[in-house]
Structure formats: C-alpha cells, structure tokens
Amino acid sequence: MSAPSPEQAAGTQLERWGSDSDNLLQMLIGVQAALGHIPEAAIRRFEAALGVGRARIEGLIGFYAFLHHRPRGRFDIRVADNIIERMRGSRELAEALAGRLGCPPGETRVDGRLSLGYTPCIGMSDQAPALLVNGYAIPAVEHARLEQVVALVEANTPLADWPPELFEVALNIQRKDLLLEAAVEDGAALAALKASGADALMQVLEASGLRGRGGAGFGLARKWGFCRQAPAEAKRRVVVCNADEGEPGTFKDRVLMQDPQQAARMFEGMTLCAGMVGADSGFLYLRGEYRNLLEPLERELQRRRDAGLLGKNIAGIAGFDFDIAIHLGAGAYICGEESALIESLEGKRGNPRDRPPFPVTRGYLGRPTVVNNVETFIAAALVAVQGADWHRARGTEHSAGTKILSVSGDCARPGIYEYPFGVTLQQILDDCGAADTQAVQIAGAAGRTIPPDEFQRRVAFEDLGTAGSFMIFDQSRDLLEMVRNFNDFFVHESCGFCTPCRVGTTLMQKTLAKVSRGHAAPMDLDTLRRIGELMRRTSHCGLGATAPLSVLDTLDKFPALYRDRLSDRGFVPGFDLDAALSEARAASGRDDPRAHLEGDGV
C-alpha cells in the first residue's frame, strides 16, 4: 500500500486529535510514523488548521529526537548505546549491521530502504544488545537475530509481517515482594474508595508512609492533598502517570506495564487518585521507546471502560467521571522531569518550568495536576485495598514498603528485583550473581557511583534513594568510559535552556576526552570539579544539577582513574599544533626539522 500524501497524513492526524494545538506533538508523531519525516506540506496544513506559528512546529521538530525534517529510511534502525549496551556489544552490532546493509551509522542508504543510527537507553539493559526498528524494540540481538533482521530489510518485508518472536521481550522478574506478590481483585481499590470515602483513604495513605517511587520520595498523601486543596475555579484537576522512563539502566516501569495485571493496577491507581483529588481527566505519558506497549495499553483502557472502571459514574459512584488518554513521547530524556513532561503534554518543547508554582497547584493547562510514576500508582492502589499496616510491614522507619530495581551489567541474573527498603547493595549483588564488582551506579547516569567499601550502604530515602536503576561494573571495566558515556548522554539530552547545563556538560566532555588521551594535567581535574560544583548549584533543573555526579564521585572515590592518566609534565595541551600542520608539510613536500615545531605541541 502506498504512503499517504503529506496533506492526507496531516488530515488523518487532525481528524484523530481535533483542532486543539495541545495535541500538536501527537500529530507530528503520527505524520512521522506514516511518512518517515515531517514534510513541508504537512507543516503548512497544521499551521492553517491549528492557527499555530511555524516557529512552534519547527521548534518541536528540532527538540524531539524522533522527529525529522529529512526523510528517514523505510526501516529506521536505532541501536541502543548506553554504557550497559556497549558492554554487551552494541557498537559491534552497529558495525555488523553497517557492513551487512551497506549503510554507515548516522546515514540513510541511497535507495531510501533504511536509516541506521544510535540512540540512548531504550529500557532493555537486561536484554542487551537491543535495537529499535521504526520504534519497536528487538531485544537480545545476537548473530542469528542480526542475520534475520538483515534478511527482512533486504527483502523489503513490511514490519507488520516480521516474525512476532523477534519483538518478544522477557519480563525477567527475578525477585518478588509486596507489590509483585499481592493478589487483589480488579476494581478493589475503587470499591474501597466507594466504601470508605476519599477522606478516610487519604488517612490510610498518610499512615502507610507511602512515598513517590520516582526518586525524590515525596509523601504521596501530602502531594495528593495539596492537589485536592488547590483552588480549581471552573477547571477540574488532572492526573498524569509519568511513564517516560528514560534514565539509563532503568526498565522496571516497562516490565510493570508489560504485565497485564500490573498495567491494570497502574490505571486503577490513577483512577483512585482522580476520585480522591477530584480529577476528570488523566494522561499516561508513554516514552516513545515503548511504542510496542501502546496497543496493549489502549486495549486495557477500553476493557476498563467496558467494565465501568473508567468513564461515567465509575464503580457506581455518582458523578465520578474520569478517563485516561495515552500520549507518546518522542525521544527527549528531559521530559521525565514533571514540569517538562507537562509542557510536552501541552504540545510544546519539553523545557522545565520555573517553580513555584508547582504542578499540584498549577500544572497541565494551568489546572492542579498530580504527576506520579507507574510504580507509585500501583503501590497506591494496593495500599487502598491492603491497608497501612500491610505496607508498613516492610522497609525502614523513614522508607516504608518495597522498591523495585532494574539490575543490569556485570551479573549472572539481570532483571527486576523487588526488595524491602533498607536492603544493602551487597545483598543485591549476591542475589544477582555479581562477582569481583568494582562499582555500582545507582539511580542511573544522574545517580551515585558507589565503591566496594560502601557496599553495606542501603537502598532507602535516608541513604541511597533511587528511581530504580542499578548498574554493575566488575574489575574488567574502565570506569572512565562509563563516566564519558554518561556525560555524552547529558550533552545530547540537555534542553539548552540554562547556561550551566548547556555549557558545563560540553566543557566536561572536552576535558574528559583530554584525560582519556593522557593529555591532562592536575589543573584539569580541578577544572572538572569546579564545573561540576557550579552545575550542581546553579542549573535550572535536576538534569543539570545531577549530570556531574558521576564525575564528582569518581574524582573522590576512584582518584586513580584520573591520576594514572595524567602526563608527567606540569602542562600538556589538549591540541597538538605540530600534528595539525602535517597537511601543510605534505602539500609543500617538506618534512625537515625546520618544518616541525619544537617539542610535541604547543
């Protein structure tokens, strides 16, 4: 079947999403999927139909990594390239694909059949190396699967006709506890709301000690209470589930949404929240890399509508009207930050907002808005049914309940592990089969680097908080490569809004490269530290404030990583001027001593 014209593709999206410019990003994603790029004619159609300026449309295309002006290949292949993927052979995979398909990474083949490139973490670190084809994930791409992908591309087989087993992603649940073991009936949380009322359930949440599982650990009852009490005027409140799980090494929310039972609990937790705060609309913001989950989640939403668990008079509660829409992300890590996510929901670039006001008082379209992640809404639904004591039975005094971790890297059994808060890093390492561990990176690229003498530290809000990423590096790994990979990621993902993050990450990138080449002096390490501390203090949002943590931690806790690479001289340049003159020498035919600078450089 031939592709639609640009005008037809834009018209299809306008018919689906209406004339509301808040849905502009979703429309652009739809055109990109249909045509492989956003052509000029589609842009003009959106300008006229939505009454938006070209600058806004161009701004979205330039901001989101999955939107493009120029055509991508019919098969758009992106190899995941975070540090865990590299450890599992992602670069070798990309080179093999490039050789077999005749398309270097970063380019589109001349016949337009395919594009090949790299992309950051796609939530498959437990099944690396992995790749995306037209947004759909293929895990564990070893030799046989690589050859299968190559054959399908060269045969021009439509993606819908590719073997389903290529796209099968294992859950890899290795350890269960409270949340993953709980058995409750569908609709039970809403039945508890009907029986007890919102006030009583708010007290249960408060007594349970349940805190948000996104990393910051804000008390859930307090957050929901602030939203409930916020003046809403004629506008009602909004509930948003943040499923933009973009932190490198994190994949537990993907597993939860992949499991039909847990996906149902997530939507029930969102609906429970709506009933308690007075919301009439909700959104699941699903990261673009989880495109394969969109259809199953849409089916679950419809099932819940049919069962009376979404829509009008939910669960038989008169006037309880609430529904959920799914919005896709388009490849922007910063949209995991709640205010940037709200900007994206409104069809804008995902730039973080100034705070206050906070989303609970002024969020989506200025309405009071609750934003929590997948794991948090599941926990809330279970606490509503099982009670405060059930949740308090696990964890510590200040960190009640359990935490689900995404464990990957140098271990025998990567996957999902659920533990009571307070578990030591050493216990996790023992359980997953890690040996000779050099370091643990907890909470992703934006988290902390932990050396062996701190493996008795605990996963808890009062010690090591985390959204769920747990990456393991044994003694064979060069931690400087980890640090550089994280910093390159932040250079790529910085929204560019504030100078400390935009410039600081780039300066760090250049200095780390100098260290890696053996050209650095002690003063360069001082420079790294000064830049990192400045970024922590002055960046506009959490991305810039946490981006330098792996650099600062390794400078403090792994000093030999840098010291052993320093030159013997007091100052060594990062730029070799004599080498740069080699082309001039070749052009003039001279290579005598007077055609060289004294020494190795300037």
C-alpha angles and dihedrals in degrees: 000000000000121000117259120254116261090254091050092047091051091045091053090054093047090051091051100042102028128222096304110121089208085079094053094110091052090051092051090049088053093051091046090053093048100044107019092241143028106263126203094251091056091050091053091049092053092046091056098040099043101032092232126141123250090241091066093050093045089047091057093048091050094046103048117067094213095057121082140182093203121062117265121211121275085254109044105196119190120181115211109242112182118131094268091050090051090051087054094050107270093146092050089048092053092048091050091050090047091052096044095044099036095235123117117221111272095031142092117232115251093245091055092238097124148001121210128199148127130270132185124254113328097189095265102105091128090056102038142192094052138157143192123237111194088337097310118117124236111189132202097021102190124160098288094049092045090056090047092053091048092051093049092049094048091047088053089231111177111249091239088063097051114114109275092223089069089068098043110123118195119228093220094196103176103170132022132195136154101334100036095041098046116113114201131151122257109264094020094122091052090048088054089051091052093047100043106024130229096282094056093045091050088058090050091053090048093050092047093062090225111171130186113278096213093095104266092078099213113175108265097214090051093050094047090044093053090052092047092052096044115110107256100179107190092336122085128218132272134221119207128187111207105217094157091117097177103144108119112255095021122118107139095106089052089055092047093051091044091058107078093213093052092043088055090051091050091056090044090053090052091049091047089053090050091053092049099046100033102251126160101186136043140183135205106207101205118193113244091238089065093061090131089067096055099086096045091048092049089052091051091052091052091048089054092049090051090050093051093249093116132030125033125008092356116213089358094297107141113236094009099131119165138144137179131224125194118228121188125223120223107216108295118132092195089067088076086076105090100233092045088049090054091050088053091049087055090057096257139116110287098249114153115247128234111260134246112073092066122206092254088068102026117012133124108028088345093300123130104267135190115209119189134150132250097265092048095054091048091051092048092053091051094047090052089059103032099038139230097290091054090057095042090054089082132049133021135307093268098030110047123189130008140309128219113220132198104219119194143144128055101011137104097236114036117180143082120337125181116201137169110258108266097051113142123239088238092058091053091048091051093048096050094046100250118164136185090009116191098184145348121219107206124192094017131266088332092052140079131291110225124199125210095262088065098048090110089067116111137237100241137115089253092055121012113003119191142171086222113281116131114173122182127207122187127205093274092068128093103227091199087067088054091051093048092048091053092047092048087052092054092047088055096043101042108117088217094231099123129042099226092060099034095047099026095058091049093048089050090049092055094045093048089052088052090052091048092052091052093246098114128111129201089265089063090059089051088051092052090052094048093049092048094051091047091052092050093052103039111027117120096232143010095276093066093038094054100033094089097047097099090050093048093044094050092046088056103035103028103033093156088065087072103022094058091055097052118112119245090241124084092238130021120176123235089217123061105209094183091056090047089059093058092098091054091050091050092049092050095042092235128131101152121129092264090059089063132071118241113263126004099301147322 
